[in-house]
Amino acid sequence: MDASPVHFVRPLDTNRPTWVAYEGGQYLGTVHAQFDTGRHWHVQSLREQHLHLDDAVRALRRPATWPDDQERVRRWAHSVLGDHHLVVLDVQTTALNNPWAVQIGLTDRHGNVLFNEHLNPLADIAPEAAALHGITADQAAAAPPFGTFVPRLSRLLRGHRCLSYNAPFDSGVLKRELLRHLRSTTRACSWLDQCTWVDAMRPYAAWKGLWSAHRRDYRYQPLGGSYEAVTNCRILLATLERIRW
């Protein structure tokens, strides 16, 4: 489990689906399957439940610093949401590897739409990507290419703090588009630097607190079930609102 073995011992004094977890001979805690449906794993000492047993064990492995880490994330979320110049961005793409943009969504800090456009990626959309975001080749072909929107996006991003979930991925997609459009690495990097990029993925992982023994860090978490750009922006804002309070 995360490249570190865990041993489970079934107590003799119960006939319920309960196990005691040990790691290297050290007691981690007790987990039990939800008795009625079996769909969740309860972590007894933490009063939590997780869909997967692996995540229940990761919760038991949390470092002693986790409460302090959570507080730092809470203060970070409060600072980010308090920025009147905050914008939130999400990009849907043709694929995960060497991607081009097929949709870009941008909202203000209240979730009001600033930009919501489909784009022609001038490339094929991988079937697995289309199955997630639902953007077809015909829809993309009817949309303008990225270069059409560069002046408008520049006006919306310049001087702002730009929040994204996995900002290196989203900004990387924009950089790839900019390199194709501007034909200059220097100009592309300068365009991206007109705003301050803020990544929410690592703070959210620390907030959830599921510890990866392999990475010796908090395990990255999916944010929520949406593959529509503006919806993702609003989900991210709602998540930070929950965190900061």
C-alpha positions, 0 to 999 in steps of 0.5 A: 500500500503506497509501497509500504506493507500494512498488516491487518488482524481480525479481532477474535471478539467480533464477527463484524468486518473489522480489522486492526491495522499494523505497519512494521509492528506499530499499531495504526488503528482500526478500520471496519467496513460499513455494516449495512452496505459495505461501501465505505471504510470507517476509521474508528479513531478518526470518526471518518469514512472513506470509499477505499481501504487504501484511503482509510489507511492513508488517513491513519498514517497522517503525520502529527503536523497535520492539524498545523498544515490544515490551519496553514491551508485555511489561512491560505484559502482566506487570503486567496478568496480575499483578493479582489483581483482573483480570477479562476481558470480551467482548461479542457483539452484534447488529451493529457499528453501534449494537449491542446485547449478545447475549452477555457473557462474563467470566472471572478472570485464570485463565480461570475463568468468572465470567459467561456469559449470552445476552441478549435485545437487544430488537432484530433481530440483523443476519444478518452478526452471526448468521453469526459468533457463531451466536446466533439470533433465537429463542435471543435472544428466550428470554434475559433482557434486559440489565437483569436482569443489572445487579446481578450484573455490578456485583458482579463488576466493582466495584473490578476492572481489566477487560481487553478486546480493543477496550475502547472497543467493549465498554464502549460496548455496555454504556453503550448498554445502561445508558442504555436501562436506567437512563435516565440518562447520569450513572448509566450513566457512573458504573456503567462507572467502577466498574471500570478499563477496560484495552484490549489492542488497541493493545498487541497491535498494537505487539507484532506490529509491522506498521507502517501508513504511512497511519496512521503507527502500528502496524496493529491486528490480529485476535486470533484466530478465535472469536466466543464470549465466554468463548472470546475471554476465554481467547484474550486471556489466552493471548495476554498470557501469550505476550507477557509471556514 
